[in-house]
Amino acid sequence: MNRNTFYFSLLSLAVAGCSSINNKQASGGFDYANQKEAKHLTIPSGLSAPEKKQTYAISDDINHQGPIGKNVDIRAPSLVLPIAASSRIEGDNNQAKIWFDQVLENTDLHSFIYQAVEEQLKSDGVAIDVIDAENKIFESQWYNREKESGFWLFKDVESTESLRFRYQFETKPHGRSVAVIVSLVDYMKTDESGGVKEMNQLDKQRAEMAMLNEIVAQVDFKYRKHLQENRLLRASQKLVTIGQNKLEEPAYIVEMELDLLWSNMPLFFEDHGFKVSDLNETKKIYYVDFVKPDISLWDKIWGDELPVIELIDQRYQFVLSPKDKQTTVTIYDADGNVIPLDKLELIFPVMESGLSFRNTF
């Protein structure tokens, strides 16, 4: 046997050895693997049974082989991961079920979640069938998996496994909460020992949880994508224009309701060299002192300088007034004169960005 053949044989043995490890049972000399289940305590007649604590009891709802012995399946049951916005689980059961609460007010929640299920199956290369549209029950076609053994050109199909899932929706009467329940409805496995059509309870639970968590991740992705699209839309949208107030004076028109803009104006002042000296909330007037910010050399080097508004250092009034669902912002100088149109146009690039609050939110 030459050296290359010898190394290849060792590699084959190593691969075969790794594939033979059973992760379902404990490996090693654990004492509990040799234990036998204790008999229940027999209480003589006429005596009361002592209180039985269930704090550390191991349930066999999933693991039907019992809590002890060398054949016990040591894997922990899978859990539902509520990582998507406003997702939650109720109770402490082994059902693959999760609730989603309304996040997008202008979107039908059931349709949004169903699209996530459909998109997840599509990415897996599996179609979805409508079983009962009225009761919102759907099923996937077959997921097919193959397990190969061997190495490189010497691979063989060791086993094939096929699964089909059911997706059932529950909707609260108010329509703002939708639950998704995933259950395994069909199973087939074929290997060298033959074929089976039943999956053990723990594997079944883990498969259902894994599928449900894929759907939750897809819902989370869709939420994030929607948020990104809204941000891009906001970034490209003109939220500030130049127009006139009700007195036909030149003013900025902001696509924001009066109360919301009023509460956000201090953020604008803080970032652009204005200091609020007084205000009249009833008339929606801010009295501010303006001092043009100094841009240091280091600010320019590190790119930390903020856009500067080309105004004279003095006191100004910012008067906000409602206009439909918009708000007009009229600026007056220390003498009560309105800032003219040509000046509004000159400082518009900085004012447009600032009153849109793009760099703030």
C-alpha positions in Angstrom: 0.0 0.0 0.0 1.5 3.3 -1.1 1.5 6.4 1.1 -1.4 8.2 -0.8 -3.6 5.1 -0.5 -2.8 4.9 3.2 -3.7 8.5 3.8 -6.9 8.2 1.8 -7.9 5.1 3.9 -7.3 7.1 7.1 -9.4 9.9 5.8 -12.2 7.6 4.8 -12.2 6.0 8.3 -12.3 9.4 9.9 -15.2 10.5 7.8 -17.0 7.3 8.5 -16.3 7.6 12.2 -17.7 11.2 12.3 -20.8 10.1 10.5 -21.5 7.3 13.0 -21.7 9.6 16.0 -25.2 9.7 17.4 -26.0 13.1 18.8 -29.3 11.9 20.1 -27.9 9.9 23.0 -25.2 10.7 25.5 -21.7 9.6 24.7 -19.4 8.7 27.6 -19.7 7.0 30.9 -22.5 9.1 32.5 -23.9 7.5 35.6 -27.5 8.6 34.8 -27.4 6.5 31.6 -27.2 3.3 33.8 -30.0 4.3 36.2 -33.4 2.7 36.3 -36.5 4.7 37.0 -37.5 4.6 40.6 -40.8 3.0 41.7 -43.5 5.3 42.9 -43.7 5.6 46.7 -46.3 3.3 48.2 -48.3 5.0 50.9 -49.8 2.7 53.5 -53.5 3.0 54.0 -54.6 5.6 56.5 -51.7 7.9 55.8 -51.6 11.0 53.6 -49.1 11.1 50.7 -46.4 13.7 51.0 -46.5 16.8 48.8 -44.9 16.1 45.4 -42.7 18.9 44.0 -42.8 19.2 40.2 -40.1 22.0 40.0 -37.4 19.7 38.6 -39.6 17.0 37.1 -38.7 16.0 33.5 -41.8 15.9 31.3 -42.2 13.0 28.8 -44.7 15.0 26.7 -42.0 15.1 23.9 -39.5 12.5 25.0 -41.6 9.4 25.3 -38.6 7.2 26.2 -38.7 8.6 29.7 -36.3 10.8 31.6 -33.5 8.2 32.3 -31.7 5.3 30.7 -29.1 5.0 28.0 -31.6 5.2 25.2 -33.0 8.6 26.3 -32.9 11.3 23.7 -30.8 14.0 25.3 -31.6 16.8 22.8 -33.6 19.7 24.2 -36.9 20.6 22.6 -36.7 23.5 20.1 -38.3 26.8 21.0 -40.2 29.4 19.0 -38.1 32.5 18.5 -40.3 35.7 18.5 -37.6 37.9 16.8 -40.0 39.8 14.5 -41.5 43.0 15.6 -44.6 42.6 17.9 -44.4 38.8 17.8 -45.1 36.8 20.9 -45.9 33.3 22.2 -48.7 32.4 24.6 -48.5 29.8 27.3 -45.8 27.1 27.7 -46.8 24.4 25.4 -45.0 22.4 22.7 -47.1 23.6 19.8 -45.3 25.4 17.0 -47.5 28.6 17.3 -46.7 32.3 17.3 -48.8 35.5 17.4 -48.1 38.6 15.4 -49.7 41.9 16.4 -50.4 44.8 14.0 -47.3 46.8 13.1 -48.1 48.4 9.7 -51.3 50.3 10.0 -51.9 50.6 6.3 -51.4 46.9 5.6 -53.7 43.9 6.2 -51.9 41.8 8.8 -53.2 38.4 7.6 -52.2 39.0 4.0 -48.8 40.3 5.1 -48.1 37.1 7.2 -49.4 34.8 4.4 -47.1 36.5 1.9 -44.2 35.8 4.3 -45.2 32.1 4.3 -45.5 32.0 0.6 -42.1 33.8 0.0 -40.4 31.4 2.5 -41.6 28.3 0.6 -40.7 29.9 -2.7 -37.2 30.5 -1.5 -37.1 26.8 -0.5 -38.3 25.8 -3.9 -41.6 24.4 -2.6 -45.1 25.3 -3.7 -48.0 25.9 -1.3 -51.6 24.5 -1.7 -54.8 26.0 -0.4 -56.6 23.3 1.7 -59.4 25.3 3.2 -59.5 29.0 2.3 -62.4 29.8 4.6 -60.7 28.4 7.6 -57.3 29.7 6.4 -55.5 26.3 6.2 -52.7 25.8 3.7 -50.2 23.0 3.1 -46.7 22.8 1.6 -45.8 20.3 -1.1 -42.9 17.9 -0.3 -39.6 19.0 1.2 -37.1 16.5 0.0 -33.8 15.9 1.6 -31.0 13.5 0.8 -28.1 12.3 3.0 -25.0 11.3 1.2 -22.1 9.1 2.4 -18.7 8.6 0.9 -16.2 11.1 -0.4 -15.8 13.1 -3.6 -16.6 10.9 -6.6 -17.6 8.0 -4.4 -20.7 9.4 -2.9 -23.9 7.4 -2.4 -27.3 8.4 -1.3 -27.5 7.0 2.2 -31.1 8.0 3.0 -33.9 10.2 1.7 -36.4 12.1 3.8 -39.5 13.9 2.7 -41.8 16.2 4.8 -45.0 18.2 4.3 -46.2 20.9 6.6 -49.6 22.5 7.4 -50.0 26.2 8.1 -53.1 27.3 9.9 -54.0 30.9 10.7 -56.0 32.3 13.6 -57.2 35.8 13.7 -58.5 37.7 16.7 -62.0 39.3 16.2 -60.5 42.8 16.1 -58.2 41.7 13.2 -55.1 43.2 14.8 -53.5 39.9 15.9 -52.8 36.8 13.7 -51.4 33.5 14.8 -49.6 31.0 12.7 -49.6 27.3 13.6 -47.2 24.9 11.9 -47.7 21.1 12.0 -46.1 18.2 10.2 -48.8 16.3 8.2 -46.8 13.8 6.1 -43.4 12.1 6.5 -41.5 9.5 4.7 -37.9 8.2 5.2 -36.1 5.6 3.3 -32.6 4.2 4.1 -30.8 0.9 4.1 -33.0 -0.5 6.8 -36.2 0.2 4.9 -38.9 2.9 4.9 -40.9 4.6 7.7 -43.8 7.0 7.6 -43.7 8.2 11.2 -41.3 10.6 12.8 -40.5 10.3 16.6 -42.2 13.0 18.7 -39.1 15.0 19.5 -37.9 15.1 15.8 -41.4 16.1 14.8 -41.5 18.9 17.3 -38.1 20.1 16.2 -39.0 20.1 12.5 -42.2 22.1 13.2 -40.4 24.6 15.3 -37.6 25.0 12.7 -40.2 25.6 10.0 -42.1 28.2 12.1 -38.8 30.0 13.0 -38.1 30.3 9.2 -41.4 32.0 8.8 -40.8 34.3 11.7 -37.4 35.3 10.2 -39.1 36.0 6.9 -41.7 38.2 8.6 -38.8 40.1 10.3 -37.1 40.5 6.9 -40.3 41.9 5.4 -40.7 44.4 8.2 -37.1 45.6 7.9 -37.4 45.8 4.1 -40.6 47.9 4.5 -38.8 50.2 7.0 -35.9 50.7 4.6 -38.2 51.5 1.7 -40.0 54.1 3.8 -36.7 55.7 4.8 -35.6 55.8 1.1 -38.9 57.4 0.2 -38.6 59.9 2.9 -35.0 60.7 1.9 -36.1 61.4 -1.7 -39.3 63.2 -0.8 -39.5 67.0 -0.7 -40.8 67.6 2.7 -40.0 71.4 2.7 -40.9 73.9 0.0 -41.1 77.7 -0.3 -44.5 79.3 -0.4 -46.7 81.7 1.6 -48.4 81.8 4.9 -52.0 82.9 5.4 -50.9 86.6 5.4 -49.3 86.0 1.9 -45.8 86.5 3.4 -42.9 84.3 2.2 -42.5 81.2 4.4 -41.4 77.6 4.4 -44.1 75.0 3.9 -43.3 71.8 5.9 -45.1 68.4 5.2 -45.7 67.9 8.9 -48.6 68.6 11.3 -48.3 71.7 13.5 -48.0 69.9 16.9 -45.4 67.5 15.7 -43.3 70.1 14.0 -43.6 72.4 17.1 -42.2 69.6 19.3 -39.3 68.9 16.9 -38.2 72.5 16.4 -35.8 72.5 19.4 -33.8 69.8 17.7 -33.5 71.9 14.6 -32.4 75.0 16.7 -29.8 73.0 18.6 -28.1 71.7 15.5 -28.0 75.0 13.6 -26.8 77.7 16.0 -30.1 78.9 17.4 -30.7 79.3 21.1 -34.3 79.5 22.3 -34.7 82.5 24.6 -38.5 82.5 24.9 -41.6 80.9 23.4 -45.3 81.4 23.1 -46.9 78.0 22.8 -50.4 79.4 22.3 -49.4 81.4 19.3 -46.8 78.9 18.3 -43.9 81.3 18.3 -40.2 80.6 19.1 -38.0 83.5 20.1 -34.4 82.6 19.3 -30.9 84.1 19.3 -28.7 83.2 16.3 -24.9 83.0 16.4 -23.3 81.6 13.3 -21.4 78.4 14.4 -17.6 78.5 14.1 -16.2 75.7 12.0 -12.8 74.7 13.3 -10.0 73.2 11.2 -10.4 69.9 13.0 -14.1 69.8 12.1 -13.2 70.2 8.5 -10.5 67.5 8.7 -12.8 65.0 10.4 -15.9 66.0 8.4 -17.9 67.0 11.5 -18.9 70.4 10.4 -22.6 71.1 10.1 -24.1 73.2 7.2 -24.2 76.8 8.2 -27.3 79.1 7.7 -26.3 82.4 6.2 -28.1 84.8 8.5 -27.0 87.8 10.5 -26.3 87.2 14.2 -29.4 88.6 15.9 -32.7 87.7 17.4 -35.4 86.0 15.3 -38.9 84.8 15.6 -40.0 81.5 14.1 -43.8 81.6 13.8 -45.6 78.3 13.0 -49.1 78.2 11.6 -51.3 75.3 10.4 -52.1 75.0 6.7 -54.3 71.9 5.9 -52.1 69.0 7.1 -49.0 71.1 6.6 -47.3 73.8 8.6 -46.0 77.2 7.5 -42.7 78.5 9.1 -42.4 82.2 8.9 -39.1 83.9 10.0 -39.0 87.5 11.3 -35.9 89.5 12.3 -35.4 91.5 15.4 -37.4 94.5 14.1 -40.4 92.3 13.2 -39.7 92.3 9.5 -40.3 89.1 7.6 -37.3 87.4 6.0 -37.7 88.1 2.2 -38.1 85.5 -0.5 -34.6 85.8 -1.9 -33.1 85.2 1.5 -35.3 82.1 2.0 -34.1 80.8 -1.3 -30.5 81.4 -0.4 -30.6 79.4 2.8 -33.1 76.9 1.5 -30.7 73.9 1.1 -29.8 74.0 4.8 -33.3 74.8 6.0 -34.8 72.0 3.8 -32.5 69.4 5.3 -32.9 70.7 8.8 -36.7 71.0 8.8 -37.0 67.5 7.2 -35.0 66.1 10.2 -33.3 63.6 7.9 -30.1 63.6 9.9 -31.9 63.5 13.2 -34.2 60.4 12.8 
